[in-house]
Amino acid sequence: MGEFTFVILQMEFQYRLVSEDIFYLITTASLLTMALTPFMIRMSPHAVEWLSRLTAGLHMPGKDAGEDLLQPEATLRNHVVICGYGPIGITIGRVLKAKGIPFVALELNAQTVVKMRGLG
């Protein structure tokens, strides 16, 4: 939540679209999130490191034991990087493959990664 929340909330309260209890609840939640955000941003690298260590031994879907997520560095030269492998990224990948141009696709959706790995 940000500062604009207060403007909208004040108008809603003024026109009696929200009760006084809801007004104070949302105001409090807004103030808390705005106050905590800088600390959460500062702590996020530590949280990621802790979660990485916590999940290090877990099996990732679509990843065979011992298989690296990235190809060896020597094969990652003179290639195209596709950021996002949704419908447009897939189309770009098909065109590049048809032209014989090597590419690497980056995708955050684990289901898409598993599906595309299955398709080669």
C-alpha positions as CSV (number, residue, x, y, z in Angstrom):
1,M,0.0,0.0,0.0
2,G,1.2,3.5,-0.7
3,E,0.3,7.1,-0.1
4,F,-2.5,7.1,-2.6
5,T,-4.3,4.6,-0.4
6,F,-4.9,7.4,2.1
7,V,-6.5,9.7,-0.6
8,I,-8.9,7.0,-1.7
9,L,-9.7,5.8,1.8
10,Q,-10.4,9.4,3.0
11,M,-12.8,9.9,0.1
12,E,-14.5,6.5,0.8
13,F,-14.8,7.4,4.5
14,Q,-16.1,10.9,3.7
15,Y,-18.9,9.5,1.5
16,R,-19.6,6.7,4.0
17,L,-18.6,3.9,1.7
18,V,-16.5,2.4,4.5
19,S,-17.2,2.2,8.2
20,E,-15.0,3.9,10.8
21,D,-13.6,0.5,11.9
22,I,-12.6,-0.4,8.3
23,F,-11.1,3.1,7.8
24,Y,-8.8,2.7,10.8
25,L,-8.0,-0.9,10.0
26,I,-6.8,0.0,6.4
27,T,-5.1,3.1,7.6
28,T,-3.1,1.1,10.2
29,A,-2.3,-1.6,7.7
30,S,-1.1,1.0,5.2
31,L,1.1,2.7,7.8
32,L,2.6,-0.6,8.9
33,T,3.4,-1.8,5.4
34,M,5.0,1.6,4.6
35,A,7.1,1.5,7.8
36,L,8.1,-2.1,7.3
37,T,9.0,-2.0,3.6
38,P,12.5,-0.5,4.0
39,F,13.4,-3.1,6.6
40,M,12.0,-5.9,4.5
41,I,14.0,-4.7,1.4
42,R,17.1,-4.6,3.5
43,M,16.5,-8.1,4.9
44,S,15.5,-9.7,1.6
45,P,19.0,-10.8,0.5
46,H,19.4,-12.6,3.9
47,A,16.0,-14.2,3.5
48,V,16.9,-15.5,0.0
49,E,20.2,-16.9,1.2
50,W,18.5,-18.6,4.1
51,L,15.7,-20.1,1.9
52,S,18.3,-21.2,-0.7
53,R,20.2,-23.1,2.0
54,L,16.9,-24.5,3.3
55,T,15.8,-25.8,-0.1
56,A,19.3,-26.8,-1.4
57,G,18.7,-30.5,-0.9
58,L,15.2,-30.5,-2.4
59,H,14.6,-32.0,-5.8
60,M,13.5,-29.4,-8.4
61,P,10.7,-30.5,-10.8
62,G,12.1,-31.3,-14.2
63,K,15.7,-31.4,-13.1
64,D,17.6,-34.7,-13.1
65,A,20.0,-35.4,-10.4
66,G,23.3,-33.7,-11.1
67,E,22.0,-31.7,-14.0
68,D,22.9,-28.0,-13.8
69,L,20.2,-25.4,-14.5
70,L,22.6,-23.5,-16.8
71,Q,24.6,-24.9,-19.7
72,P,28.4,-24.8,-19.4
73,E,29.8,-21.3,-20.0
74,A,31.6,-22.3,-23.2
75,T,28.3,-23.0,-25.0
76,L,26.8,-19.7,-24.0
77,R,28.5,-17.5,-26.6
78,N,27.0,-15.7,-29.5
79,H,23.4,-16.5,-28.6
80,V,20.1,-14.7,-28.0
81,V,18.6,-14.4,-24.5
82,I,14.8,-14.5,-24.4
83,C,13.5,-13.0,-21.2
84,G,10.1,-14.6,-20.6
85,Y,9.0,-17.7,-22.4
86,G,5.3,-17.0,-22.8
87,P,3.5,-17.0,-26.1
88,I,5.7,-14.3,-27.6
89,G,8.9,-15.8,-26.2
90,I,7.9,-19.2,-27.6
91,T,7.3,-17.7,-31.0
92,I,10.7,-15.9,-31.0
93,G,12.3,-19.2,-29.9
94,R,10.7,-21.1,-32.8
95,V,11.9,-18.5,-35.3
96,L,15.4,-18.6,-33.9
97,K,15.5,-22.4,-33.9
98,A,14.3,-22.5,-37.5
99,K,17.1,-20.0,-38.4
100,G,19.7,-22.1,-36.5
101,I,20.4,-19.3,-34.0
102,P,21.2,-20.5,-30.5
103,F,19.2,-19.1,-27.7
104,V,18.6,-19.3,-24.0
105,A,15.1,-18.7,-22.5
106,L,14.7,-17.3,-19.0
107,E,11.4,-18.0,-17.4
108,L,10.2,-17.6,-13.8
109,N,7.1,-19.8,-14.1
110,A,8.2,-23.3,-12.9
111,Q,5.3,-25.0,-14.8
112,T,6.4,-23.4,-18.0
113,V,10.0,-24.4,-17.4
114,V,9.0,-28.1,-16.8
115,K,6.7,-28.1,-19.8
116,M,9.3,-26.6,-22.2
117,R,12.1,-28.9,-20.9
118,G,9.8,-31.8,-21.7
119,L,9.4,-30.5,-25.2
120,G,13.1,-30.1,-25.6
